[in-house]
């Protein structure tokens, strides 16, 4: 690890990786740092562009999250006894609406039902409901909080008793 103090964004990414890969790291920040560095290395070219244009940091964050999501999907694909479902809420404009959210989460829960251990990953819900380019109005924030609560409640109500579902929001 470098001797210089870490930036806030770097710490956020480290904790993000530690939470996302807790099953592999055992909450060991050293292992999480290695995974984070591997992802950052794969995005090195983009990182150089960001150094030249600091305003594109949001692009790096989005690419980092996408790379981490793809890596997590590959990890779980190699585990036949662990179910994995990923829903990206920003795929369409209608995705984050309650009706489509319910349909997508129910589809994921049906796919995960046969597994005793499973992970349901929801990405880009906040940017879909509270766009970074727009104002974070009280209504948008409330819609986001309601969507989180709705997904949590739906997952709790529709998950088979005795199964372990990890619900992750990125």
N, C-alpha and C positions, 0 to 999 in steps of 0.2 A: 504494500500500500504506500502511496506517496506520503511524504512528511508534511506537505503543505496542507492547510485546512481544507476540508471538503466544501464544495458549494452546496447550497440548499437543494438544488436540482439533483446533484449527484447523490446526496443522502436519500432523497425521495426515491430515486431509481433503485438504490441499494435495498431499501426497505420493501419496495415493490417486488423486487426479485426474491428477497428472503420470504415474503409472504406467499408469493406465487409458487415457489419451488420448495416450500417447507417440508414436503414429503421426501424430497431428495437431500436437502441440506440439514435437516434436523434442527432448524433455526440457527445454524452456524453461519455467522456473518462472513467468515473467511471464505466459505464455499459459495455463499451468495455473491460475494465480490468477484470470485472467479467466473461465475456465470454471467454477471453483469459486464465484466471486461470482455468476455467472449462475444457477447452481443454487440458491445460498443466497437470491438474490432471489426465485426462484420459490417458495421455502418461507418467505418473510418473515413471513407470518401465524403459522405454526407457531413461528418463532423468537421472536416476541413472547410467545407463551404460555410458552415455555421460560424466558424471562427472568423471568416471574412465578412459575414453578414449576420451579426448577432440577432437580428430580428426574426430569423428563421428557426429559432429555438423550438417553437411549437411544432414545426415539421419534424425535427429530430425526435421530440417526445412521441409524436404519433408513430414514427417509424420504429422507435425503440419498443413501444408497446406492441406494435404489430409483430416485430421479430420475436419478442418474448412470448406472445400468444402462439405463434407458429411453433416455437420450440416446445412449449407446454403441450400442444396438440400432438407433437411427435413423441414426446415422452409417454403420454397416456396411450397413444396408439400401440406402443410396445408392451402394454400391460393388459392382457386379455381379461383380467378379473376386475378391472377398474373402468367404469364408464366415464365418458367425457363428451360434453356438448358445449359448443360455443355459439353464442348469439351476438351478432354485431348490430346494435340498435340504430346505427347510422346508415344501414344499407339503403333504405328508402325513406322518403319523407313521412310515410305513414307508420313506419316501424315503431316509433316510441309512443304511439297512441295506445290507450288502454286495450282496445279490441285486438290490435295486432300484437301488442306485448303479451297478452294472455295467450293468443294462438301460438306464438313462438315459444313461450315458456312451457306451455302444455306439450308441444311437440318434443321439446328437449326432455321433459320429465317422463314422457312415454318411452323415449329412447333409452333413458337411464334406469327405468323401472326394473329391468332384470338384474341389475348390479347391486351388490351389497354396499360397495364403496364407489362413489362417483363424484364428479366435479361438473358443476354448471357455471360456465364463464360467461359473464355479460360484459361486453365492451361498448364503449362510446355512448352510454346512456346519457351521461351529463352533457357532452357536447351536442347530442341530438335534441335535448330539451332546453339547454341553456347554451346557445351557440357562442363560442368565444368571440366572434366578430360582433355579436349583438350585446345589448344591455342585459345584465342579470337582474331582471325585474323580480319583484316579490312573487308575482304569479308564476314565472318560469321556475324559480327556486322551489315554490310550493309544488308545482307539477312534478319536479324531479324527486322531491322527498316522498310524494305520494306514489310515484312509480317504484321507488325503492321499497317502500312498505308493501305495496301490492305484490311485487315479485317475491319478497320474503314470505308473506302470508300464503301466497299461492304455492310456493315450494314446500312450505311446512304442511299445508293441508293435503297436498297431492303426493307426498313422498311416502313410500311404503314404510310401515313401522319396522324398526330394527335395522334400517339401512342408514348409512352415513353419507349424507350429501354435503359437499363443500360448495357453498355459493360464493362466487368471487365476482366483484364488480371492479372493472378497470375503466 
